[in-house]
Every structure is written in structure tokens, then in C-alpha cells.
Amino acid sequence: MTVVEESSMAKAAERLAISRPVISRTIANLEHMLGVTLRLSAGEWRNPMIHATCHTADNVRCIEFDATPWFNEADAPSIIDLAQRGWASTAIADSLEGRRGYERLHDLVEYAAKRLQSESLEDPTWETFECVVDGPEAVAWLEKNRPDVVTRIR
């Protein structure tokens, strides 16, 4: 984040009191983990995150998380379906909740299953939790990373 704020690795390194190679390695590791390029060109950086929120039906639990890995890995029909549903689907949480770094999402899904699932037996269409993706962020990310998909959404 500091690199983005400063628009320079050198300035970020100075501000954080670490070396530029440490920043470069950290960015490379993030790019590898996320499967996206963080640096567009020399000195130009962008935030690759697509924000999403999930909340349980009883509103006891609500979290925000990064849905970018789902968009990076999902097939085009799944992304198009998500867009047609108003950017809301539990499939994103189901896909990400078992990953490292998504422990809070896992806790929310587990809570919904253990505490709320019995209430949904009377009405199987009742969702125990809901996830909503920031549509404009998703479209912006798709334009840069999966233009073939975004053209099919519009």
C-alpha cells in the first residue's frame, strides 16, 4: 500500500525503513499469490483488490474480503452468471473460505451452516448468508485482466 501511496519504490522503502529489494520481493510474492500483475509499467501501480462483503441472514456476522482470487480462477460463465445476479452469490465464499487468509470467511460460512441451517429446513430457498461483490470494481478488474469476459457482460 505504501508503494501505491508514494508512487515510488524508493520513497516507500525510505518511508518504511527497508530496502528496495525487500519491497520488490514482497511485490513479486504478492503477484504470485494473487495471480495478477501489480505493476503496470515503471512507476505505475494499481490496487488489484475486488471488495466483497458477506453477512449471515441474522446479521450476527458480517465481513469484507478480497474476491479477486475467485475472479482470477472462475470460468467465464460463472462470472457472467454472477453479474446477471447483481454481483451477489454464495459461490464466491464457498470457493474461498477454505484458503489461508480467509479464516474469518470460513467462520462466517461455518456459523451459517451450524446455527442457521436448521431454520432453512422449512424453506430450502432461504439463504443462510449472502455475499455481494463490488460490481464497479469487478468490472474495472475484468476490463484490465479478463477483457473477453467483460465484453460478454455488457
MARBATOR-123915 format. One line per 10 residues: number of its first residue (from 1); for each residue x, y, z of N, C-alpha, C, O. Coordinates in steps of 0.001 Angstrom, whole numbers, plus 524288, in hexadecimal, padded with zeros to 5 digits. Each point is the difference from the previous one (the first is absolute). Last residue first. Layout:
MARBATOR-123915
NUM> X,Y,Z,X,Y,Z,X,Y,Z,X,Y,Z ~ ...
END
This chain:
MARBATOR-123915
154> 7AC17,7E523,7AEB0,7FD87,804F1,7FE58,7FBF9,7FF34,7FBD5,7FD98,803C4,7FE38 ~ 80D0B,7EE39,80857,7FC84,801D2,8042A,7FCE1,804BC,7FE24,7FB6B,80097,80156 ~ 81201,7F77B,7F45F,7FB5E,7FC9E,80000,7FC13,80196,80435,7FB79,7FE63,7FFD6 ~ 814FE,80A0F,7FEB2,7FCF8,80142,7FB4A,7FB0B,7FCB1,7FFB9,7FC1D,801AE,7FDB9 ~ 81020,7FB3C,80FCB,7FD0D,804D8,800E5,7FCCF,8017B,7FB2E,7FBC8,8023F,80088 ~ 80FAF,7EF0A,7FEB9,7FB76,7FF09,8035D,7FCBC,804EB,80083,7FB36,7FFC0,7FFAA ~ 814BD,800E2,7F710,7FC6A,7FC98,7FD26,7FAFF,7FF02,8031B,7FBCD,7FF6B,7FDBA ~ 812B0,809E7,809B9,7FCAB,80320,7FC8A,7FC14,7FCC0,7FCE6,7FBC9,801E5,7FEAD ~ 8101A,7FC5F,81246,7FD01,7FC23,7FD09,7FC35,802CD,7FC53,7FB3F,7FF87,8008C ~ 8112E,80A27,809DD,8022E,7FABC,80083,7FD32,7FBD1,7FCD7,80259,7FC0C,7FE98
144> 7F92C,816E4,8022C,805B4,7FFBF,7FFB5,80216,7FA6C,7FFAD,80400,7FF0B,7FD81 ~ 7E9AF,80440,80423,801C7,802ED,7FB66,805DD,7FF7F,7FF41,801E3,7FF84,7FB9A ~ 7F661,7F98C,813B7,7FF27,7FCB4,7FB67,801D2,802BC,7FB07,80234,7FD7D,7FC8A ~ 7FE01,80BFB,81333,80400,7FBE2,8001E,7FF88,7FC94,7FB27,803F1,7FEA2,7FD9C ~ 7EF45,80E36,804A0,80512,8027F,7FEFF,8045A,7FBED,7FFD9,80370,80038,7FCA6 ~ 7EBCD,7F9FF,80823,80028,8015F,7FA71,80541,8027C,7FE9B,80246,7FEBF,7FBF4 ~ 7FAAE,7FD87,815C0,80067,7FB28,7FD00,8007A,80130,7FA2C,80346,7FDBA,7FD4F ~ 7F990,81037,80E21,80563,7FE19,80092,800CD,7FB11,7FCCA,80412,7FF52,7FD89 ~ 7EAD2,80785,80304,80388,8035F,7FD01,805BE,7FE54,80076,802E6,80043,7FC2B ~ 7F077,7F5F0,80DFD,7FF7A,7FF7A,7FA58,8039C,80381,7FCE1,8029F,7FE14,7FC74
134> 7FEEC,7F91E,816AF,7FFC4,8055D,7FE08,8001F,7FFB5,7FA06,8041B,7FF1B,7FDAA ~ 7F3F9,7F0EF,80D88,804E6,8020C,7FDEC,7FF24,805A3,7FE4E,7FBC0,80166,7FE3C ~ 7FA83,7F0CB,81025,7FF4A,803D6,7FBD1,80555,8023C,7FE93,80302,8019F,80362 ~ 7F29A,7ED5B,807FD,804D4,802AD,7FE8E,7FEE6,80384,7FB59,7FD67,7FE77,7FC41 ~ 7F787,7F68D,81485,80023,80279,7FADC,80548,80290,7FF35,80245,80228,803A7 ~ 7F2FD,7ED92,808DD,80385,8047B,7FF9C,7FFE6,801FF,7FA66,7FE46,7FD55,7FC64 ~ 7F620,7F594,808A9,801EA,800FA,8054A,803FC,8046D,80025,800FC,80245,80420 ~ 7EE1B,7FA03,7EE7A,805B6,7FFFA,80051,801B6,80167,80588,7FE19,803C7,80248 ~ 7EFC1,7F354,7F511,80204,803F1,80397,805E6,7FF73,80083,801F3,7FBE3,8018D ~ 7F29E,7F862,7F4E6,801F9,8045F,7FCE0,8025A,8044E,8036A,80282,80395,7FE00
124> 7F4F7,7ECB3,808E2,8052E,7FEE7,7FDC8,80240,8046E,7FCAA,804AF,80007,7FEE9 ~ 7EDBE,7FEA4,81173,8001D,802A4,7FAF3,80562,7FF50,7FD9B,80391,80302,8012B ~ 7F8D2,7F457,80E81,7FA9A,8010F,7FE85,7FFA9,80288,7FA9B,7FC3F,7FF1C,7FD21 ~ 81443,7FDC4,80AA0,7FD93,7FB15,7FE76,7FA5E,800C3,7FE37,7FE28,7FD4C,7FC7B ~ 80E45,80FB9,80AD2,7FEDB,80015,7FA69,7FD67,7FAEE,7FE2A,7FE8F,7FF9A,7FB6E ~ 80775,80353,81625,7FBA3,80387,7FEFE,7FE6F,7FFFE,7FA41,7FB90,8014B,7FEAC ~ 81352,7F54E,806F6,7FB39,7FD66,801D9,7FB2F,8035A,7FF05,7FBC2,7FDF3,7FF07 ~ 81552,808EE,7FD2D,7FE2F,7FC17,7FC39,7FAEB,7FD68,801AD,7FC9D,7FF05,7FCBB ~ 80E21,80DC6,80D33,7FB7D,801D4,7FD0D,7FDA9,7FBE9,7FC4F,7FB8A,80087,7FE48 ~ 813CF,7FD1F,80D72,7FC12,802CD,80306,7FAFE,8012F,7FCFF,7FBCC,80055,8024F
114> 8133B,7F65C,7F60A,7FEC1,7FD94,8050E,7FB6B,80295,802D0,7FCC2,7FD53,80256 ~ 80985,80937,7ED16,7FE87,7FA80,7FF6A,7FE3A,7FD9B,8052C,7FC26,7FD20,80030 ~ 80A44,81447,7FF79,7FB15,7FFB0,7FD14,7FE25,7FA5F,7FF87,7FB54,7FEEF,8006A ~ 81527,803FD,8072C,7FBCC,801F0,8036B,7FABD,7FF70,7FD47,7FC3D,7FE19,8024F ~ 8127D,7FE36,7F39A,7FF1C,7FBE8,803E7,7FB9B,80188,803C2,7FCA8,7FCCB,80149 ~ 808F6,80FA0,7F27C,7FD54,7FBB4,7FD47,7FEB7,7FB9A,803D1,7FBC6,7FDB8,7FFC5 ~ 80E24,8104B,806D3,7FAC5,801C4,7FEA2,7FCE2,7FB9A,7FD65,7FB7C,7FF16,8015F ~ 81639,7FDD6,8026B,7FCEF,80044,804D5,7FA61,801AF,7FEE4,7FC56,7FDEC,80252 ~ 80FA9,8026C,7EFB6,7FEC1,7FA96,80189,7FC92,7FFF5,804DF,7FC28,7FD1F,80040 ~ 80A85,812DD,7FA9E,7FBED,7FE61,7FC57,7FE49,7FA6B,8013D,7FB5A,7FEC4,7FFE8
104> 812BC,807C9,8095B,7FB2D,8029B,801BF,7FB70,7FE9E,7FC6C,7FB92,7FF78,801CA ~ 81549,7FA51,7F9A7,7FDFA,7FD62,804AB,7FAE9,8026E,801EC,7FC71,7FD36,801A5 ~ 8104A,80517,7EEF3,7FA4F,800A6,7FFC6,7FD62,7FD4D,804A7,7FBA2,7FE08,7FF92 ~ 816B9,80162,7FD09,7FEDF,8058A,7FFA1,7FA2D,80125,7FFD4,7FE60,80484,8004F ~ 807C0,7E93E,7F90D,802D5,802FB,803F1,7FF01,805CD,7FF16,80028,801DC,7FB91 ~ 7F125,7F0F0,7FDA4,80559,801C9,7FEF6,80260,802D7,804A4,7FD48,80242,80343 ~ 7F0A2,7F6C7,7FA20,803CA,7FC2F,801E5,805AB,801AD,7FF5B,8038A,7FD27,80193 ~ 7ED3C,80CFF,7F86F,80013,7FF92,805B0,803DB,7FC07,8022A,8014E,80043,8049F ~ 7F9D1,804DB,7E897,8048B,8024C,80299,80090,7FEA8,805C8,80447,8007E,80224 ~ 7ED5D,7F974,7F232,804EF,7FEFF,7FD55,804C4,801BF,80321,8040E,7FD6B,7FFDD
94> 7EA99,805F3,80609,800D9,7FA59,7FFFF,80549,7FE9D,7FD90,8029A,7FC54,801B2 ~ 7F7C8,8152E,7FDAC,80193,7FE80,8054C,80128,7FA2C,8003D,803D5,7FE63,8026A ~ 7F58C,807B1,7EDDA,80527,8025A,800E4,8020B,7FE6D,8055D,8047F,7FE63,80089 ~ 7EA54,7FCCD,7FA63,80409,7FCC5,7FD88,80578,80227,80100,803BB,7FD02,8007F ~ 7EB54,80AC5,80431,802ED,7FD54,80425,80475,7FCBA,7FDC3,8035C,7FE2E,802EB ~ 7F40A,813F7,7F4AE,80002,7FA4E,7FFCD,8031C,7FDCD,80490,80403,80229,80189 ~ 7F6DB,81103,7F2B5,7FF15,7FD70,8050A,7FFCA,7FA18,7FF47,7FD12,7FE07,7FCBE ~ 803A9,810A1,7F612,804FC,7FF6E,802B1,7FF60,7FD93,8056C,80326,8010F,8037A ~ 7EEEE,8006C,7EFC9,800E2,804DC,802D9,804D8,7FFCE,80364,8004B,802A2,80403 ~ 7F9F1,7F006,7EFC9,7FD72,7FF9E,8051E,800D4,804EE,8034A,7FF06,7FFFA,804B5
84> 80915,7FDDC,7EAB0,7FA55,7FFDA,7FF08,7FCE1,7FFA7,80512,7FB6B,80176,80020 ~ 8170B,7FDA3,8009C,7FE62,80537,7FE4F,7FA18,80043,7FF30,7FD7B,803D3,80177 ~ 809CA,7EBBB,8024F,8005C,80371,8048A,7FE22,80585,7FE9F,7FD03,8025E,802EF ~ 80484,7F18F,7EF66,7FB83,7FEB7,8035D,7FFEC,80388,804D1,7FBDE,801E6,80191 ~ 812A6,7FF48,7F387,7FB6C,80244,7FD64,7FB22,7FF05,80341,7FCBD,8037B,8009E ~ 81298,7F487,804F6,80055,805AB,800CB,7FB4A,802B2,7FD91,7FDC7,80393,80254 ~ 803D9,7EA66,7FB06,7FF08,8010D,8058F,80017,805D6,80123,7FCCF,801F2,80307 ~ 80784,7F7EC,7EBC2,7FA6A,7FF85,80133,7FEB2,80120,805BB,7FBD9,80226,80122 ~ 8165F,7FE0B,7F991,7FCDC,80462,7FE0F,7FA30,7FF61,80132,7FD95,803C4,801C4 ~ 80FCF,7F2DA,80B15,7FF2F,7FFD8,7FA5E,7FC46,8046A,7FE72,7FD21,80211,80341
74> 8102C,7FF13,80D97,7FACF,7FE5D,7FE3E,7FFAD,7FFD2,7FA0D,80298,802FF,7FD46 ~ 80C9E,80327,80D35,7FFA4,7FA67,7FEED,7FACC,7FE3C,7FDA8,7FFC4,7FBD8,7FD98 ~ 80470,81623,80764,8049B,7FE41,7FD21,7FF6D,7FA5B,7FE33,801F4,7FE93,7FBD7 ~ 7F169,8091F,80F37,7FF90,8020E,7FAAF,80488,7FE34,7FC9C,7FF5B,7FF26,7FB50 ~ 8011A,7FC77,81689,7FBAD,7FD47,7FD7F,7FF7C,801BE,7FA56,7FF59,7FCBE,7FC86 ~ 80D15,80BD0,80E2E,8019E,7FABE,7FE65,7FB9D,7FCEA,7FD52,80102,7FCF8,7FC68 ~ 7FB1A,81459,80A63,80330,7FFCE,7FB46,801BA,7FA7D,7FE82,7FFC1,7FEA6,7FB64 ~ 7F5F6,808E7,813BE,7FDD0,7FC0E,7FC81,80344,7FF47,7FB0C,7FE99,7FCE0,7FCA0 ~ 803A3,80A5E,81859,801F1,800AD,7FAB1,7FDFC,7FB85,7FC9C,80165,7FB7B,800E0 ~ 7F46B,80C63,810CD,8047F,7FCE2,7FE65,80158,8011F,7FA57,7FD19,802AB,7FD40
64> 7F619,8026E,81576,801B1,801A8,7FAD2,804D1,7FCC2,7FEAE,8033B,7FEE7,80364 ~ 7EB8C,7FD19,80A6C,80587,800F4,7FEF5,800BC,8021C,7FA82,7FCA8,7FF5F,7FC9A ~ 7F4A0,7FAE4,81422,8009C,802DF,7FB12,805CA,80117,7FF46,80290,801FF,8038C ~ 7EE06,7F38C,80A1D,80549,80041,7FDDE,7FFEE,802CF,7FACA,7FCA0,7FF15,7FCB3 ~ 7F3E6,7FFE2,80CBD,80391,7FF8A,80472,805AA,8006D,7FE1D,80359,80219,802BE ~ 7EB98,7FE05,7F33C,80370,80492,8007E,80380,7FFE8,804D0,801DE,80416,801B6 ~ 7F1E5,7EEB1,7F685,7FE74,80287,804E8,8033F,804E3,80127,7FF47,80285,80408 ~ 8041F,7F335,7ECE6,7FA7E,80194,7FF9A,7FE1D,802BD,804ED,7FC8E,8035A,7FFC9 ~ 817C1,7FDE0,7FB70,7FC5E,7FBCA,8011A,7FA70,8021D,7FFDC,7FF26,804B4,80089 ~ 810FE,80324,7F3FD,7FD70,80074,8050F,7FC3A,7FB72,800A3,7FDBD,7FE12,7FC38
54> 81384,80A8D,7F71E,7FC7A,7FBAE,8013B,7FD86,8012B,80548,80284,80214,80387 ~ 8089F,808C3,7EBB0,7FE2C,7FF85,80567,7FC72,7FB3D,80065,7FD2C,7FEA7,7FC5B ~ 8139F,809BA,7F681,7FB07,7FD3B,80089,7FE93,7FFFA,805C5,80364,8004A,80366 ~ 80B7F,8092B,7ED89,7FD93,7FF77,80527,7FAE5,7FCF5,7FFA3,7FD10,80079,7FC39 ~ 814E3,7FF9D,7F851,7FA69,80090,7FF1E,7FD70,7FEEE,80542,80019,7FB98,801EB ~ 814D9,80A30,7F88A,7FBE8,7FD99,80330,7FA7E,80135,7FE15,7FEB7,80470,7FEAB ~ 813BD,800FB,7FBAE,7FD5A,7FBD0,7FD2F,7FB36,7FDD2,802C9,7FD98,7FC51,7FE10 ~ 80D5E,816A8,8000E,7FDFB,7FC99,8040B,7FCD9,7FBB3,7FD5D,7FC0F,80121,7FD7E ~ 814B7,80993,7F9C9,7FA54,7FFF7,800B9,7FE8B,7FC3B,80455,802F4,7FC69,8013B ~ 80E64,80FD7,7F501,7FE0C,7FBB5,80338,7FA19,80044,80055,7FDA8,80420,7FF39
44> 814F2,803F0,7F65A,7FA49,7FFFC,7FFF9,7FE04,7FB22,802D0,80137,7FB9A,7FE7C ~ 81150,808B1,7FE3B,7FDAB,8041B,80323,7FA16,7FFFD,8003B,7FDBA,80330,802CB ~ 80A44,7F245,7EE32,80370,80279,803CE,7FD32,80474,802C1,7FE40,803BF,7FD8B ~ 7F485,7EF2A,7FBE2,804BD,801C5,7FD62,80348,802B7,8041D,7FE58,8008C,8047B ~ 7F373,7F538,800FD,7FE96,8005B,7FA86,804AC,801A1,7FCAF,800E3,7FDD0,7FBCF ~ 7FD0C,7F791,81719,8027E,80482,7FD8E,7FEAD,7FFEC,7FA39,8011A,7FC2E,7FD4A ~ 7F83F,7F683,80D4C,7FEE3,804B4,802FC,80253,804DB,7FD7A,7FDEE,8044C,8009C ~ 7FABC,7E810,7F88E,8046A,80393,7FFC8,7FE84,804F6,802D0,7FC05,8026A,7FEC9 ~ 7FC5B,7E990,80563,7FF3A,804C5,7FCF3,804FD,80335,8000A,80359,7FF4C,80361 ~ 7F856,7F0C2,806DC,7FF90,7FEAF,7FA7E,7FEEB,804B0,7FC89,7FDBA,7FF75,7FBCD
34> 80555,7FDF0,817A3,7FB0C,801F3,7FDE6,7FF2F,7FE84,7FA4C,7FB99,7FFFB,7FE13 ~ 81443,7FB21,80AD4,7FB91,7FE19,80321,7FAC7,80181,7FD9B,7FC67,7FCD0,7FFD0 ~ 8131C,809C5,7F84D,7FFA8,7FA4F,7FF68,7FB42,7FDD4,802E4,7FD15,7FCD7,7FDDA ~ 806C1,814F0,8041E,7FE4F,7FEF8,7FAA0,7FF50,7FA29,7FF1A,7FC3C,7FE51,7FD87 ~ 80AE8,806E1,81282,7FA71,80152,7FFA8,7FDDE,7FEE3,7FA8B,7FBBF,7FDD4,7FF6F ~ 81648,80035,8030E,7FD26,7FBEE,802DA,7FA1F,800F2,7FFC9,7FCF9,7FC58,7FF3B ~ 80DFB,81084,7F9A8,80023,7FB44,7FCBE,7FD06,7FB8A,8029B,7FD31,7FD19,7FD65 ~ 80508,8124B,80C3C,7FC4A,800D8,7FBAF,7FFD6,7FB32,7FC7F,7FBCB,7FE59,7FE5C ~ 81089,8018E,80EFE,7FABD,7FFD1,8023F,7FBE1,8009F,7FBBC,7FC14,7FD39,7FFF1 ~ 81591,804CC,7FB69,7FECC,7FA7E,80123,7FA7B,7FF72,80224,7FD30,7FC5C,7FE99
24> 808EC,814C5,7FE87,7FF6C,7FD31,7FB07,7FE8F,7FA4A,800DD,7FC8F,7FDEE,7FD5B ~ 8078C,80C5D,81162,7FAF9,80188,7FDC0,7FF08,7FD05,7FAEA,7FBB4,7FE06,7FF21 ~ 8147B,7FFB4,8087D,7FC0B,7FD94,80362,7FA90,80147,7FDE9,7FC97,7FC9D,7FFD4 ~ 811DD,80B5D,7F7F5,7FF78,7FA79,7FEA1,7FBF7,7FD21,8035C,7FD62,7FC6D,7FE22 ~ 80684,81580,805B2,7FCDA,7FF4D,7FB42,7FF99,7FA45,7FE72,7FBD1,7FE51,7FE54 ~ 80771,8062C,81611,802A1,80094,7FAF6,7FC3E,7FF33,7FB74,7FBEE,7FD80,8008F ~ 7FE84,80AFF,81259,801BA,7FAE3,7FE02,8025E,800DA,7FAA0,7FF7C,80430,7FDB1 ~ 7F6A9,8087B,80DE1,80532,7FEC0,8020E,80190,7FA64,7FEA9,8020A,7FD26,8034C ~ 7EE5D,80D81,7F7AE,7FF76,7FB45,8032A,80520,7FE47,8028C,80018,7FC5E,80325 ~ 7FF44,812B5,7F1A3,7FBE3,800CF,803EC,7FF88,7FB51,803AE,7FF13,800AB,804AC
14> 80C8D,7FE18,7ECF1,801DF,803E1,803C9,7FC0A,800B7,80467,8016F,80012,80497 ~ 7F9B7,7F547,7ED88,8042D,7FD7E,802F8,80214,803B0,80431,800F2,7FE6C,80472 ~ 7F2CB,8083B,7EFA0,7FD82,7FC53,803A2,8041C,7FD5F,8036E,7FF2E,7FF5D,804B2 ~ 806AF,80B9C,7EDE1,7FD8C,80314,8042C,7FD6A,7FC7B,8040D,80034,80111,804AF ~ 8070A,7F6B7,7EC97,80423,80287,80301,7FDBE,8031F,80490,801EF,7FFAB,80464 ~ 7F2BE,7F85F,7EF43,8024F,7FC2F,80396,80426,80288,8036D,8007A,7FEB5,8049B ~ 7EE95,80B68,7F364,80589,7FF0F,7FF20,801FE,7FBFA,803E9,7FEF0,80055,804AD ~ 7F023,80851,7FB93,800DE,7FF84,7FA55,805B6,7FF0F,7FEA6,801CA,80147,7FBB9 ~ 7F45B,80069,8157C,8049C,80321,7FEAE,80102,80030,7FA1C,802E4,80360,7FE2B ~ 7EEE0,7F29D,8088B,7FF72,80549,8022A,80478,8038B,7FE4E,7FF2E,8048E,7FEB3
4> 8019A,7E993,7FCBD,7FBD8,802A6,7FD1B,7FF7E,805A2,801D8,7FFA3,80398,7FCD3 ~ 80BE1,7F1D4,80C59,80218,800E8,7FAC2,7FBF9,802F4,7FCB7,8015B,803A1,7FD28 ~ 7F9A9,7F6CC,81387,80372,80487,80043,80248,8013B,7FAA7,800AF,80491,7FEA7 ~ 7F526,7EC5F,8038D,7FCC2,804A0,80000,8036C,804E2,80000,7FEC3,803DD,7FD6B
END
